[in-house]
Amino acid sequence: MAYFDHAATTRISEKALEAMRDTARRFVGNPSSLHTPGVDALKRLNGLRGDIAKLLGANRREIVFTGSGTEANNHAWQGVFKAVDGGRFITTRIEHHATEMTAHALKRLGADVVFLDVDEQGLLDPAALKDALTDDTRLVSIIHANNEIGTVQSLPDIRSVLEDHPALLHLDMVQTPLHMPVDAKETGADLISFSAHKFHGPRGVGCLYVREGVEMEPLIHGGGQEDRRRAGTHNLPAIAGFAVALQEAYDNHAAHTTHVAALAKRLLDKLTDAGLDFRLNGPPLDGRRLQSVLNLGFAEAEAMSLSYALNTDGIYVSLGSACDSQNIEPSHVLQAINVPKRYRNGSLRFSFGDENTNADIDHAVDVLTNILKE
């Protein structure tokens, strides 16, 4: 098969899987229990928290484990909303649905939510952010690396706008760690969302970086886990897999970027050589983007039919976000960057990983050419 949907989820690495197995075998207690097996599990949890915090340039108290990146985004928004008295919340029109839908939900509850436009590459204009800021702006929430079109926002530009403003900055960096190391302090963010399965870790575990001193309300109430910031029994084996996968992502990010960049160029060159009428949605390959995520619009085609036909040949692509795969409406991201309708309805996302090969690319182009010509 040719799996081109790594932005949706990645294959768990063998080292991460072994760390999960080892942790599950050796640590049978609940980290919240006071007996010896529980204390042993708590020590393991604290060690893993420290490992992850160090990799993220944070301290252990700033890491709140979650069940997903979606939960982390929800916690960032709802936790701030519940902790403040009114105020403005600012985001963009190309956010992941975990942010977009939460923003709409809070708007219905009375929040003043502003959705900022982006340009045709998906880039945010810092001047637009500055104009949207008010004295009572509480949160600015921006997706760093877009999951559908690969656009990477400029953190220095965002930091400079917010430098003298008290608003909190939340970054959705779920797609980032596989491509570049993240130092939370260097980002200038107060809150950052991560999800392990995007960088060859297990599904069902993520975290929210919460800068020390930021006041938030819990999203999930119950026990006293995570310093009473997120209730629920810790998924210790998954957290172990998270830690190992994050270290591997950092160790391999340069080689990964080189590999997927070569695949991206090969795909575009082959499609051009085949004479297909298509466009790259989002930044050019030499622009501010993830090289691994290509959103391609094929003229006068229908994305669902293309995806189905490719699937029958063992070529697996996405129509956009996996979290919205049942939606037949055009992607809100593609609408936000004004992709012409001629290409928008036939847009597919190819997202590459280390196991993809040149042969995968060549086969996909041959199959696509036959489908489109038929």
N, C-alpha and C positions, 0 to 999 in steps of 0.2 A: 504494500500500500504506500501511497504518498500522502502523509499527514501534514497539511498546511494550515493547521489551526492552533498553533502554539500560543497565540494571544488569548485563547479561550482557556486552555489548560495545557500543561506540559507533563511529559512522562516523569514519574518519580524516579530519582536517581537511586542507584544501587546502594550508595553509601547512606543516603537518607533513610532508605527502607531498612537497612541493617541496623541503623541507630534506633529506629522505631521498634524493631523486633527485640533488640537487646534491652531497651528500656522497659518494654512491656513484660519481658521475662523476669527482669531483676527487681523491678519496683512495683510491687503488687498493692501497696497501700495507697490510700487517698491522702494527698498532700495536706488536707485540712484536718486529718485525724491526729490525735495526740500520742498514739502508741508508737512503738519503734518502727514498724513498717511505714507508718504515715510520716514520721519524722525523716526517715531515709528518703522517701519520695519528695518531701519538701526540700531537702538538701539538693536533690537532683534538679528540682524545679528552679531553685535559686541559682544553681550553677548555669543552667541553660539560659535563664533570664540574663545573667551576667554576660554570657557569650554573645547573645543576640544584641544586648545593649552596646557592648563594645564595638561590634561590627557596624552598628548604626550611629556611632558617635554620641551615645546617650549614657545616662546612668540607669541602674536597674529600676529605680523608682519611677522612671519615665516610660516604662514598657507595660502596656495593658494588653494581655492576650485576649483575642476574640475568636469567634468561630469562622470568620471570613473577612475579606476586604469590604464586602457590603455592610457587614455589621460595624466595622471600623468607621466607615463613612457615616453611617447612621448615628453612631455614638458621637462622632465629632459634631455633627449638626444639632442633634437633639440634646446632647449634653450641654452645649453652650446655650441653646435656646431656653432650656429649663433653668439655667443658672443666671440668666440676665433678665432685666425687665424691659421687654420690647427691644427696639433697635432694628437696624438694617443688616441684611445678609446678602452678600454679593457673590455671584458665581458666573459661569459662562454658559453659552448655549451648546457646548460640545462635551458636557460632562457625561461620565458613566451614569447609567440609569440609577445606580445606588445613590448618587448625589442628586441627580435631576428629580427623581420621584420624591426623595426626602424634602427637597426644597419646595416642591409643590404642596406636599403635605403640611409643612410648617406655614406656608402661605395661607392655607385654608384655616389655620389656627390663629392667624393674625399677624404673622411675621411680615415685615417689609422686605420682600425678596426681589433682587435685581438680577436679571440675566443679561450678561454683556455679550454683544456681538463679537465675532472674530473675523479675520480676513479670509480670503479664498484658500489660504494654506492652513487655516485653523489657528493662526497666531493671534494672541490677544494684544491689543494696542495699549501700552502702559498709560497713555493719556486718557483713554476711555475709563480705565480703572480709577485714575486720579479724579476724574470728573464725577464718578459715581460715589466716591467716598463722602460721607457726611459725618458730622460730629458724633452721631449715635450709631455708626457702623460697628457691629460687634464681630462679624466674621467675614473673611474673604476666603472662598474655597475654590481651588483650581486644580484640574487634573494636569499633572506634570507631563506625562507621556500618554497621548491619547490612544485608547485601545482599538479604535476603528480605523484611523487614518495615520497614526504614528507621529503626529505633531508633538514636538517637545517644546514646552514654553521656556522662556528666558527667566530663570530665577533671579539673576542680578537686577533685571528691570523691575520685577515685581517687588523685590526687597527695597529698591530705591524709592518706590512709590509709597510703601508702607513704613518707611524708616522712622518717621516722626508721628505715626498715627497709632493709637492704642488698639485698633482692631486686631483680632487674632487671625493668623494665617493658617489655613488647613490645606495640605497638599495630598491629593490622591496619587500616591507613587506605587500603586499596585503593579504597573507594567515596568517599572524602572530598574529594579536590582539586577536583573539578568543582563542588562546592557551597560550599567555604570554603578559603581559603589555609591552609597548614600551616606553622607555625614549629616545627621539631623541638625547639628549646630550650624554647619555651613549653609544649609538651605535657608536659614532664617525663619523656618516655620515653627509654629507653636503646636501643631497637630499634624501627624502624617499617618496615612493608612498603608498597610502592607498585607499581602496574602501569599502564603507559602507555595501554593500550587502553580503560581505563575513563574516560579524559578526552580522547578524540579523538586519541590517539596510536596508534602501530602496535602490533600484537599481537606477542608474543614478546620483550618487553623490560620489565623492571621494575627495582626497586632495593630494597636494604635499607639503611636508615640505621643505622649502628652508632656510637653515641656513643664518642668517643675515650676510650680507657682500658678499654673493655669487652673482655674476653678471650673469644674463641670459636675453635672448630675449624672448618676448612673443611667445607662440605657436598660440594663437588666437588673432587677432587684431580687434579693434572696439572701444567700449567705454572705460571708465577709471576704470572699476571695478577691484577689487583685486590689488589696487595700480598700475594700468595699466599693470599688469602682466598676466591677463586672462580676456578678454572681454566677455560680455554676462550677461544677467539678472540673478541674483542669484535665485536659486531654494530654497527659504527660508524654506518651509516645509520639503524638503528632508534633508537640513542641520540640522534642528531640530531633525529629526529621526536619523541622523548620530551621533549627540552628545549623545543622550540617549542610542543608541545601543552600542557605544564605552564604556560608563560607565558600562553598563550591562556586556559587555564582560570582562572587567577588574574585576568586582565584582565576576563573576562566573568562571573565567578561571581555578582555581584549581579543582573545582568539575567537570567541563567539561573534563579536561584532564584525571582525574581518570575514568570517565564514558567511554570515547571513548577508553582508553587503555584496559579496560576490554572487550569491544566489539571486539577490534582488536585481542586480544589473543584468545577469544572464536572462532572467525572466522577461524583463522589459525589452532587451535586445532581440530575443527570440520571437516575442509577440510582434515586434516591429517588422522583423524579417519575414514573418508569415503574412504580412499585409493586412493584419486585423485592425479594425477601427475601434480604438480604445483610448482611454485617458487614465492617467494616474491622479487619483483624488487625494488632495493634500499637498504637502511640500515635495519638491523635486528630490531626487536622491542626494544631491549635494546641498540640500537645505537642512533646516533644523528638524530632524526626524529620527525615529527609530528605523534602522535599515531593515528590520525583520518584519515590519508590518506594511504591506502594500495593499491599498484599496484600489481596485481597478474597475472602471466602468466600461462595459462593452456596448457599443452603439446599437440601439433598437432591440436589445435583448431583454430577457426576463430572468432576473437573478435566481429565483426559485427553480425554474426549469434548468438553468445552467448548472446549479448546484446539484440537482437530482441526477442529471446526466453524468456529471463528473463522478458523483458518488458511485454510480453503477460500474465505473471503471476503476474504483479503488483510489480515487483522488478526492481528498477531503478538505473542503474549504468552508468558509463561513460567509453569511450574508451581512455580518457586522458583529454586534455584541452577542455572545452566546446567551446572555441573560435576557435577550429579547428575540429569541429565534422564532417564537410563535407569532410575532407581529408582522402583518403583511403590509403595513404602512412603510413608506420610505424612511430610511434612517434619519433621525433628527440631526445627526452630525452632518450628513451629506446635504441636508436642506440648509443647515446653518452656514456651510461654506459655498452655497449656491452652485452645486454641481448641476449642469444642465440636465433637464429631464431625459434628453436623448441618451444620456449615459447613466443617469442616476438609477433608473429602474433595472439596469443590468449590471449593478456593481457587486463585486465579490471581494472578500478580504482573504488574501494569502498571507499567512504569518509563519515564518520559517523558524526552524530549530537546528540544533547541531547535527541531528541524524539525517536531515535532508541532504540530497546529493544533486549533482548536475544532471544525472540520469532522471531523477524525479522531475526536475524542471522541464527537461526535454520531452518527457512523456506527457506531462500536463499540457504543454503547448500543442503537441500533436493532437491530443484528444480534444482540446478546446477548439482548435482550428477546424477539425472535422465537424464538431457540433455546430459551430457558428455558420459554417459553409452549407451545412444541411438545412 
